[in-house]
Amino acid sequence: MKRHFQVTVNGETFQVEVEEHQEQAGQTIAPPVSLSPGPTVIAKPGRLAAAPPAPPRDNRTVTAPLPGTVVEVKVKPGQRVTAGQILIIIEAMKMENEIPAPTGGVVREVLVEAGATVSSGQPLVTLA
């Protein structure tokens, strides 16, 4: 008997067909799985934030350490922050991750808003 499954691995979706075989002892075993590429993008709820071109890496640009959804933006442009102060909270895998300021300074620009989906390495906040 053949069974069909849709599997997503690292954001890429595959249609999988598995054929079950019966052994003499009555146990079911499956042969190696064959994969056929399917659509590579799966729509998720929420808004996708447009990723601006990545600026040079420095202590003044705070980037997302992992992909997820922005739950809360805790700072505004012009606000003074200290090293370690929480700037943004990102939800990933049902866990909230606090993104701290790497150094003290003044928030120059907030590049995302609550509800936006961000990718790993995407700039979130720039400091002056």
TORTOR-574750 format. One record per residue (C-alpha): z, y, x; residue in one letter. Coordinates in steps of 0.25 Angstrom, whole numbers, plus 5000, padded with zeros to 4 digits. Example, Ala and Ser with C-alpha at 12.3 -4.5 7.8 and 13.67 -1.06 7.14 Angstrom:
2
503149825049A;502949965055S;
***
This chain:
128
500050005000M;499650145005K;500550265003R;500150405006H;501150515011F;500950665015Q;501750695028V;501950825034T;502250825050V;502450965057N;501751035045G;500550945045E;500350865033T;499750715033F;499350625023Q;499950485027V;499550355021E;500450235024V;500150095021E;501249995018E;501149855023H;502049735019Q;502649645030E;502949505027Q;504449535026A;504149625015G;504449755023Q;503449875022T;502849925035I;501950045036A;500750045046P;500550175055P;500250295047V;498950365047S;498950515045L;497850605039S;497950755041P;498250835028G;498450975026P;499251045037T;499951155029V;500951125018I;501351245009A;502751275009K;503551365000P;503851505005G;503051615012R;502451595025L;502651705034A;501451745043A;501851725057A;501451855065P;500951825079P;502051785088A;502551895097P;502951865112P;504251785112R;505451875115D;506851895111N;506352005101R;505551905092T;506351805084V;505551685080T;505751575070A;506351455078P;505851355067L;504951355055P;505551385042G;505851485031T;506551625033V;507751625024V;508351755028E;507951875037V;509351935041K;508752055048V;507852185046K;507052265055P;507852365062G;509152285061Q;509952265074R;510252125078V;511052055088T;510751925096A;511051805088G;511051875074Q;510251805063I;508951865060L;508251765051I;508651635044I;507551525043I;507651395035E;507051275041A;507251135036M;508351175026K;509151245037M;509351395039E;509051435054N;509651575058E;508751645068I;509551735077P;509151855085A;508951815099P;509351955104T;509952085099G;509052195094G;508352265082V;507552185072V;506152245074R;505452165064E;505752045054V;504451965053L;504851865042V;505551875028E;506451775020A;505551665014G;504551665025A;504151535032T;504151545047V;503651455058S;504251425071S;504151535081G;503751635071Q;504251775074P;505351815064L;506051945069V;505752045080T;506852125087L;506752255095A;
***
